[in-house]
């Protein structure tokens, strides 16, 4: 696991207060291995322990919880990438299939609006599943690769 904001902050604030890992562990009623694990970014304290840490180290809970907020933002951004990708892929699929099957739609403009809407909905329904897999792949790639690289820069 990478070093998290929480792990870096926890170690920094613990040292500012002059506590060792053992002392903080005793105050929190956890093992010193738990403190070490949290500071290395290999785990997170429970909400109850987060509240105790906040009190003991005189650090607001919001500062300690910033990591969770960053993770939420990352998930939302990944979902947006996947959703936008989905609509782009579905639009291109419908466009390409429309061009390939141009003979089928050559008299579409002479049809009434309800018939045009019906054709569009049917085409959308026939092509809706084609874009799901590529959009999911794009969303996952952005979540695990692109967004962390952007955050590192």
C-alpha positions as CSV (number, residue, x, y, z in Angstrom):
1,X,0.0,0.0,0.0
2,X,1.3,3.5,-0.8
3,X,1.9,6.0,2.0
4,X,-1.4,7.8,2.6
5,X,-2.0,11.3,3.7
6,X,-3.3,9.8,7.0
7,X,-0.1,7.8,7.6
8,X,2.2,10.8,7.0
9,X,0.1,13.1,9.1
10,X,-0.3,10.6,12.0
11,X,3.4,10.1,12.3
12,X,4.1,13.8,12.0
13,X,1.5,14.8,14.7
14,X,2.6,11.9,17.0
15,X,6.2,13.1,16.9
16,X,5.1,16.8,17.5
17,X,3.4,15.7,20.7
18,X,6.5,13.8,21.7
19,X,4.8,10.3,21.8
20,X,6.4,7.1,20.7
21,X,4.4,4.5,18.9
22,X,4.3,2.5,22.1
23,X,3.0,5.4,24.1
24,X,0.3,6.3,21.6
25,X,-0.7,2.6,21.4
26,X,-1.1,2.4,25.1
27,X,-3.2,5.6,25.2
28,X,-5.5,4.2,22.4
29,X,-5.5,0.7,23.9
30,X,-4.2,-0.9,20.8
31,X,-0.9,-2.7,20.0
32,X,2.1,-0.7,18.9
33,X,2.0,-2.9,15.7
34,X,-1.3,-1.2,14.9
35,X,0.2,2.2,15.1
36,X,3.2,1.1,13.0
37,X,0.8,-0.4,10.4
38,X,-1.3,2.9,10.2
39,X,1.9,5.0,9.9
40,X,3.2,2.8,7.1
41,X,-0.1,3.1,5.2
42,X,-0.9,-0.6,5.6
43,X,-4.2,0.0,7.3
44,X,-6.5,2.6,8.8
45,X,-7.7,3.1,12.4
46,X,-11.3,2.6,13.2
47,X,-13.6,5.6,13.5
48,X,-13.5,5.3,17.3
49,X,-9.7,5.3,17.2
50,X,-9.7,8.2,14.7
51,X,-11.7,10.2,17.3
52,X,-9.3,9.3,20.1
53,X,-6.3,10.2,17.9
54,X,-7.9,13.5,17.1
55,X,-8.3,14.3,20.8
56,X,-4.9,13.0,21.9
57,X,-2.9,14.7,19.2
58,X,-5.0,17.9,19.2
59,X,-5.7,17.5,15.5
60,X,-9.1,18.1,14.0
61,X,-10.9,15.0,12.8
62,X,-11.4,16.7,9.4
63,X,-7.6,16.8,8.9
64,X,-7.3,13.2,9.7
65,X,-10.2,12.2,7.5
66,X,-8.9,14.1,4.4
67,X,-7.7,10.7,3.0
68,X,-11.2,9.4,2.8
69,X,-12.4,12.5,1.0
70,X,-9.6,12.2,-1.5
71,X,-10.6,8.6,-2.2
72,X,-14.3,9.6,-2.7
73,X,-13.2,12.3,-5.2
74,X,-11.1,9.8,-7.1
75,X,-14.0,7.3,-7.4
76,X,-16.3,10.1,-8.6
77,X,-13.8,11.2,-11.2
78,X,-13.4,7.5,-12.4
79,X,-17.1,7.2,-12.7
80,X,-17.3,10.4,-14.8
81,X,-14.6,9.1,-17.1
82,X,-16.4,5.8,-17.6
83,X,-19.8,7.6,-18.1
84,X,-18.4,10.1,-20.7
85,X,-16.5,7.2,-22.4
86,X,-19.7,5.2,-22.5
87,X,-21.7,8.0,-24.3
88,X,-18.9,8.7,-26.7
89,X,-18.5,5.0,-27.6
90,X,-22.3,4.5,-27.9
91,X,-22.6,7.6,-30.1
92,X,-19.8,6.4,-32.4
93,X,-21.2,2.9,-32.6
94,X,-24.6,4.2,-33.6
95,X,-23.0,6.6,-36.1
96,X,-20.8,3.9,-37.7
97,X,-23.6,1.5,-37.9
98,X,-25.9,4.2,-39.4
99,X,-23.2,4.8,-42.1
100,X,-22.8,1.1,-42.8
101,X,-26.5,0.6,-43.1
102,X,-27.2,3.8,-45.0
103,X,-29.5,2.1,-47.5
104,X,-31.8,1.2,-44.6
105,X,-32.2,4.9,-43.6
106,X,-32.1,6.7,-47.0
107,X,-35.8,7.7,-46.7
108,X,-35.7,8.6,-43.0
109,X,-36.1,12.3,-43.6
110,X,-39.4,11.8,-45.4
111,X,-40.7,10.0,-42.3
112,X,-42.6,11.8,-39.6
113,X,-40.9,12.8,-36.3
114,X,-42.5,9.9,-34.3
115,X,-41.1,7.4,-36.8
116,X,-37.6,9.0,-36.6
117,X,-37.7,8.8,-32.8
118,X,-38.8,5.2,-33.0
119,X,-35.8,4.4,-35.2
120,X,-33.3,6.2,-33.0
121,X,-34.7,4.4,-29.9
122,X,-34.5,1.0,-31.5
123,X,-31.0,1.7,-32.7
124,X,-29.9,2.9,-29.3
125,X,-31.5,-0.2,-27.7
126,X,-29.7,-2.5,-30.1
127,X,-26.3,-0.9,-29.5
128,X,-26.5,0.0,-25.8
129,X,-24.6,-3.0,-24.6
130,X,-21.7,-2.7,-27.0
131,X,-20.2,0.3,-25.2
132,X,-20.4,-1.1,-21.6
133,X,-17.2,-3.2,-21.6
134,X,-14.9,-0.6,-23.1
135,X,-16.4,2.2,-20.9
136,X,-15.8,0.0,-17.8
137,X,-12.2,-0.6,-18.9
138,X,-11.7,3.1,-19.4
139,X,-13.2,3.8,-15.9
140,X,-11.0,1.2,-14.2
141,X,-7.9,2.4,-16.1
142,X,-8.6,6.0,-15.0
143,X,-9.2,4.9,-11.4
144,X,-6.1,2.8,-11.0
145,X,-3.7,4.5,-13.4
146,X,-4.5,7.9,-14.8
147,X,-5.9,9.7,-11.7
148,X,-3.1,8.5,-9.4
149,X,-0.6,9.7,-11.9
150,X,-2.3,13.1,-12.1
151,X,-2.4,13.4,-8.3
152,X,1.3,12.5,-8.2
153,X,2.2,15.3,-10.6
